Amino acid sequence: MPTLSSSWSTSSSNARAAYTVHASAVSKVLCHRLINGNEQYLVRWKTEPEFPVPPRAICSWHSVPELQRSLHHVQTYIESLSRTATTSTVNGAVNPINRKRKAPGADPLYSRDSSLGANGSAYWSREASVISVGSSSETSNETPTPATEVYNGVLQRKSGKITVKKSRDPAVVTLNVTKLPTPQMLEVAATAPTSVAERTIREAFDHSLSKLKHVRWENGVDGSAPSLNFTFVDGFILRDGVYRPDASANVGCTKPCKPNMGQNVGCEYPRMCTCLEYAAVDEPKLERSDPERYALYIHQKETEGYFVDTEGLPKRFPYQKPNADPRVPSVLLNFYLESRYPIYECNEYCACGPVCKSRVVQKGRRVPLVIFKTRNRGWGVYCDEELAKGEFIDTYIGEVITNEEADRREAKAGKAKASYLYNLDKFDGDDGITADTCFVVDGQYMGGPTRFMNHSCEPNCRQYTVSQNKHDLRIYDLAFFAIQDIPAGTELTFDYMDKDELEEEEVVQARHAAALGPDNMDKKPCNCGSRKCRGFLWV
Ligand SMILES: C[S@@+](CC[C@H](N)C(=O)[O-])C[C@H]1O[C@@H](n2cnc3c(N)ncnc32)[C@H](O)[C@@H]1O
């Protein structure tokens, strides 16, 4: 029996964890109540076809200790209580989230539910701690009036209803499980506290965050914690159909190459160093030094894109370290900040070693980040320290999936899903890569702290393509850098649509067009609060 760690207890109102409810067995938490000071949650169990092993009951009440392994279902339920009151609207209409996909978005909605089918086979429960039925009516399918609570008997499910067999209790009724929670249950839930569950959820998130260095979380707004249905990982998790070129195909410096060896030696002088063969050409320098070669290069660039042979041409090194103090970070140079040209870092085949100045993103996050609750954009992220323009913050990681799988997940989970899908489409058009064949990073259930970064139409960060394997055009780092000096404590944001900033007049036009557009109801209002706000996410 995969769902229970021990047999059913005979009393669901026992605060001791008589058994553990495993998340995989839970379909949804439906309601809550307070019984003898014990906060309890009504769990609806998964049933066929999605869960072939028959659970022992269809619905049952559980105290918080019993729900330790399925807390995210309780969290989703508690969030749904407040969401009902605060769902955002435009012109009075509820706004679902647009499906455009590029960058993160959307809170997980209360949608991963499987309702009980009407034609499922009969399942049997053992005694007790099964759905509380309150009624003395023998036959009612509808809403029994509150009376006797938990009943001890054997339940059978037929045609979407639970019927009771062999009970000696005259209060036993037939209960339509598709109609739970009953109005009476909802009435009780309206005033019942959720504080024990909320505290337990906060502790569980503390625990999941404790394995990360330099990341903490805080909530000055309410008692909630970020989603527990999310696992912090430290890199890409490659899923079915996703592949990388063999690492041995990668190349590094072919000549002896040491950083700081002096004039014209080392990776900072990429005309000499082959590891940065694909780095951006220093065009002004080339034009000055070799106008003919420059003209040929420009022509090739226009016709061949990223695949021009640039060996021997002067290149632009991506980073600059302002001084020798190890605490002072390298920053991304203006050319890359502005041009969005892919950034190539040295790799394990380069002779330069770990102190090479081109190794920034690959060393990972070094700035302390805080996940915090905003008032109108869910969770956000800020940095505890001042950031310099061009400073690396962190990468966007998660599961790497095929485009087909991304479509499948999007179709299953609905519009909110698009927000967490990030296309690896920088090289769309090169090497047979198309929008349909590029890989996609899904950060919804696995990722790092940047998964909580919000959108702004006037952002202070931007995402850049960073690669250590120049032959891998499908999987590269999505790296966030500060695009201006950012004081400590300022929310870090990026533009989900990755647009160049608009002039104010254009902003007004864009906002107007978006508000009037045919899919207006499909848009999520943007609360970035900037002067240049376009009015909606995804426009
Ligand atoms: C990747 S998530 C960012 C983290 C998110 N705030 C959370 O709590 O998990 C993207 C979602 O955050 C919210 N969001 C981000 N930026 C926003 C903005 N400028 N205005 C309103 N909501 C925003 C939207 O719900 C969006 O779908």
The ligand as a Gaussian input file, in Angstrom:
#p B3LYP/6-31G(d) Opt

LIG

0 1
 C        7.867000      33.560000     -12.162000
 S        6.622000      34.115000     -11.187000
 C        7.455000      35.251000     -10.218000
 C        7.299000      34.840000      -8.824000
 C        5.900000      34.994000      -8.348000
 N        5.643000      36.367000      -7.942000
 C        5.631000      34.005000      -7.240000
 O        5.120000      34.414000      -6.194000
 O        5.894000      32.823000      -7.418000
 C        5.641000      35.131000     -12.245000
 C        4.311000      35.526000     -11.647000
 O        4.484000      36.535000     -10.689000
 C        3.469000      37.517000     -10.830000
 N        4.075000      38.748000     -11.330000
 C        5.343000      38.913000     -11.721000
 N        5.565000      40.171000     -12.080000
 C        4.410000      40.832000     -11.931000
 C        3.993000      42.163000     -12.165000
 N        4.800000      43.087000     -12.621000
 N        2.704000      42.474000     -11.923000
 C        1.840000      41.560000     -11.461000
 N        2.176000      40.279000     -11.212000
 C        3.448000      39.914000     -11.447000
 C        2.501000      36.991000     -11.837000
 O        1.544000      36.227000     -11.153000
 C        3.364000      36.106000     -12.681000
 O        2.633000      35.137000     -13.358000

